[in-house]
Amino acid sequence: MSIKILTQNFISHAPEFYSDLELNDLDSKHAVIVKDAYDFLDDEGTYKANNFRNWTTQTDQGAPMQMSAFNIYTHGFPYTFLKFLFVKVFRRDTERHLLNSFMDDISIIKSIGGESILKENPVHTSPGATEAYFIEGTSVNLRWLRYIYITQQIINHNLLSDTGVWVDVGSYYGGYQSIVRKYFPKTTIVMVDFHHQLCRSYIFLSKIYQDAEHILPDQLSNYKSLESMPKGSFVYVPVSDYYKIANQKVDLVTNFFSLGEMRREFHSVYMHSTLFKESKKVYLINRFIGSPFFEKTFDTDITIIDYMSNKQKIDYFDIFPMSHYILVKRELFGRIASRNLSSSYFEIMTSSQ
Ligand SMILES: C[S@@+](CC[C@H](N)C(=O)[O-])C[C@H]1O[C@@H](n2cnc3c(N)ncnc32)[C@H](O)[C@@H]1O
């Protein structure tokens, strides 16, 4: 099915599709993203940018530049060649840092046993991929490396059973879901996000899993609970409908790179819900400090301390290692330099007592 038909199908099953701008307490980054996302839909309700996954406000976060057949096919020869030259001449340092980070990430993934998942899921074959770096018989980009690592962690730490229910808050275009589903085909996969993101996930996952059951926002009320939904289905829960599932307990709840960007009001809605407090397992990756005093990265005062309120037993706690050593060129106090991120990310897995 085309992106246009899938988009229209999603919108026709999401009565509140255009209402996300009315949500209270949105942080400033996401208020802009949600507004831009609506601007990207044309009057017929389809994505103008012709790419539901990489767009001006959110991307796959890049990959080192290569003169690959994939790049030439995707971006055309002139663009690929000129960009390659530009990067080689003017962005040597940035490129070297990025490549180092990729090499570290790949070694870390291998060290936790993730080599086969890495090889079995080349990013360039996934729908809408425009950024891919070919290496060691597979292809990756910065965001995809996280997805591979996290899938392997879910397996290594037995976070999901074969027929479990997994709820991910802040699921973006469904990248994790596409990989995890391959290894847990009977898991019920629930995504909570803004409508425009759920629509992206619906397009992405429908293209990969054409025969799967997709439960869209207006179909949620046909089921008594998440547990009673068909095994192996994908379930799309808009942020404004979170209250419909907040009091349930499931096998696994996750949030990656998202709670630490939210305002306290939204953070509390999730962290204080039964779902986060009483589900069997909770797996979070977020920043130690959302907005350090010397570089106010996000519009929030959330820190690591705020994640401890769910009172679960801590099974695992460490630094999230993907992109940990990356250096990003940016301005701070008027000086441009390559710097590490303003805050590292922690990785925590907890279970109900
Ligand atoms: C930085 S992205 C991370 C996406 C994805 N988890 C990943 O790791 O690639 C943050 C995600 O959280 C979502 N998000 C932001 N505020 C949210 C909120 N209040 N409720 C649910 N999702 C939210 C965004 O739409 C986006 O999909």
The ligand as a MOL file (V3000), in Angstrom:
LIG
                    3D

  0  0  0     0  0            999 V3000
M  V30 BEGIN CTAB
M  V30 COUNTS 27 29 0 0 0
M  V30 BEGIN ATOM
M  V30 1 C 14.1210 11.8320 20.8990 0
M  V30 2 S 12.7640 10.9630 20.2780 0 CHG=1
M  V30 3 C 13.2160 9.2850 20.6390 0
M  V30 4 C 12.4700 8.3300 19.7590 0
M  V30 5 C 12.7460 6.8580 19.9720 0
M  V30 6 N 12.4030 6.4300 21.3140 0
M  V30 7 C 14.1690 6.5530 19.6420 0
M  V30 8 O 14.9040 6.1890 20.5360 0
M  V30 9 O 14.5400 6.6280 18.4720 0 CHG=-1
M  V30 10 C 11.5020 11.3100 21.4600 0
M  V30 11 C 10.1900 10.5970 21.1820 0
M  V30 12 O 9.3070 10.8340 22.2800 0
M  V30 13 C 8.0780 11.3270 21.7860 0
M  V30 14 N 7.4640 12.1940 22.8040 0
M  V30 15 C 7.8140 13.4480 23.1590 0
M  V30 16 N 6.9980 13.9170 24.1270 0
M  V30 17 C 6.1230 12.9160 24.3980 0
M  V30 18 C 5.0390 12.7780 25.3090 0
M  V30 19 N 4.6940 13.7660 26.1230 0
M  V30 20 N 4.3700 11.6030 25.3230 0
M  V30 21 C 4.7350 10.5720 24.4890 0
M  V30 22 N 5.7360 10.6650 23.6090 0
M  V30 23 C 6.4270 11.8170 23.5580 0
M  V30 24 C 8.4520 12.0460 20.5120 0
M  V30 25 O 7.3570 12.2420 19.6570 0
M  V30 26 C 9.4980 11.0930 19.9430 0
M  V30 27 O 8.9240 10.0260 19.2480 0
M  V30 END ATOM
M  V30 BEGIN BOND
M  V30 1 1 1 2
M  V30 2 1 2 3
M  V30 3 1 2 10
M  V30 4 1 3 4
M  V30 5 1 4 5
M  V30 6 1 5 6
M  V30 7 1 5 7
M  V30 8 2 7 8
M  V30 9 1 7 9
M  V30 10 1 10 11
M  V30 11 1 11 12
M  V30 12 1 11 26
M  V30 13 1 12 13
M  V30 14 1 13 14
M  V30 15 1 13 24
M  V30 16 1 14 15
M  V30 17 1 14 23
M  V30 18 2 15 16
M  V30 19 1 16 17
M  V30 20 1 17 18
M  V30 21 2 17 23
M  V30 22 1 18 19
M  V30 23 2 18 20
M  V30 24 1 20 21
M  V30 25 2 21 22
M  V30 26 1 22 23
M  V30 27 1 24 25
M  V30 28 1 24 26
M  V30 29 1 26 27
M  V30 END BOND
M  V30 END CTAB
M  END
